[in-house]
Amino acid sequence: MPDGHPQTQVTWVHADGDHLLINTEVHRQKFENVVERDPRVPLTIWDEDYPYSFVEVRG
């Protein structure tokens, strides 16, 4: 967030084989936090059918 606290939310993600593409719009707080403040982003992806099965990506 603007004061440095982490932000978390559900969002759409696309993987193209080499990159994870995270959906956002330029007028949203998430865009400002990631693009203009700090590009490090954690991402957790889970399987709806098996909620204890997940993968986490940090970068």
N, C-alpha and C positions, 0 to 999 in steps of 0.2 A: 504494500500500500504506500501512499505518498510518504508516510512517516517511517518506512523501512520494514514494517511487519509483513510477513508472507501473506499472499492472497491464494485462496484455493476455490475452485469451482469446477463443475462438470462442463466439458466442452467436447466438440468433435475433433478427431485427430485422423489424419490420413498418412499412411506409410507408403513411400514410393520405391522402396528397396534400399535407398541410401539415406533418406531423410524422414523425419517425422514432421509433418506439417500441421500446425496447431491453428485452429480456426479462431479468428478474432477480427474485429473491425477497428479502424483507426481512431474512432471517437470513444472507445471503451477504455476503462481504467486499466484493464489487463494489457492492452497494447502499450500504453504509456509506461507501465511498470516494467515490462519485458524489453521493449525496444529502446526506450529512452533512459531507463534507470539502471536495470541490472538484467542481462540476458540469460542468467542461469535459471533453469526451469526444471522442477521435478515433475514427472508424469507417472501416474499409476493407472494401469489398464487391467480390468478384471473381466472375467467371463460371467455373464448373467446367470448361466446355468450352474456354475460352480463358483460361488462367491469367495471361496477360500483359495482359488487359483488365480494368481495375478502376476504381473510383471511390473517392475518399477524401473524407470529410466531417469537418470539425473544428468544434467548437463547445461 
